[in-house]
Amino acid sequence: MNELTVIITYYNSEDYIQACIESLKQQRNQDFNVIIVNDGSTDGSQALLEDTLKNYDKKVEVINFEQNQGHAHARNVAM
């Protein structure tokens, strides 16, 4: 088990989510877990995320909420 877990929470972040994941992919040290929480997005960010993760060789846990629950709730669920 890795000692570091990166938690990413987002809501309607289609302008930023792809760059965020690409940044993770470029890290030299890949010894970390990734948990991503979609806090009920209604834009195209979920589709962008899925497309960006297709060629990432790391297992990523993605949690999708049907409705926006707030940043704190999303972070707490990830932890």
N, C-alpha and C positions, 0 to 999 in steps of 0.2 A: 504494500500500500504506500502510495506517495504521501509525503509529509505536507505538501502544499496542494490546496484546492482553490481553483479560480472560480468565483461565482459571478455570473453576469446576469443581471436582471434588466429587462427592457420592456418598454411599452411604446408602440408606434415609432420605432427607431429605424425605419428603412433607409434614412440618410446616413446612419452610422454603424449599423450592425455588421455589415460586410467588412468594413475597415477594421472593426474590433476583432473579428475572427481572423482576418488576414494577419493582424499583428501577433496574435497568439501562435499562428502557424510559423511565423518567422523567428520565434524565440529559439536560441541555440539550445538551451536546456529545456527539454520537453518532459521533464520528470515532474509532472503535475497532473491532477485531475481537473476536469472542466464540468461545471454544472451551469446550465443556462435556463433561465426562467422567463418565459414569454407571459407577461402579465396582462393577457387578454387583448393583444394588439388587434386593431381593425384595419391597419394598412397592409402593405405588402412585405413587411419585415419578416414574417414567419417564412414565406416562400424564399426570400433572399437568404435567410439563415440556412434553410434546408439545402439550397443549391450550393452555398459556400462550404457547408460541411461535407458534401459528397466526396471531395478529394482530400479530406483531412484524415490521415491514417490513425488518428487518436480516437478512442472511444469517448464520446461526449454524452452526458446525460442531459436530455432536454425535457423540461416540464412545461406544459402548456395549460394556462388557465382560460376558461371560456369567457370570463368577465374580469375586468380590471379590479384587483384587490388592494392595490397600493404597493409602493416600493418596499416598505418594511415587511409586509406580509410575504411578498415574493422572496425576499432575502431570508426570512425566517424559515420558510419551507425548504429552501435550498440547503440551509444549515442542518 
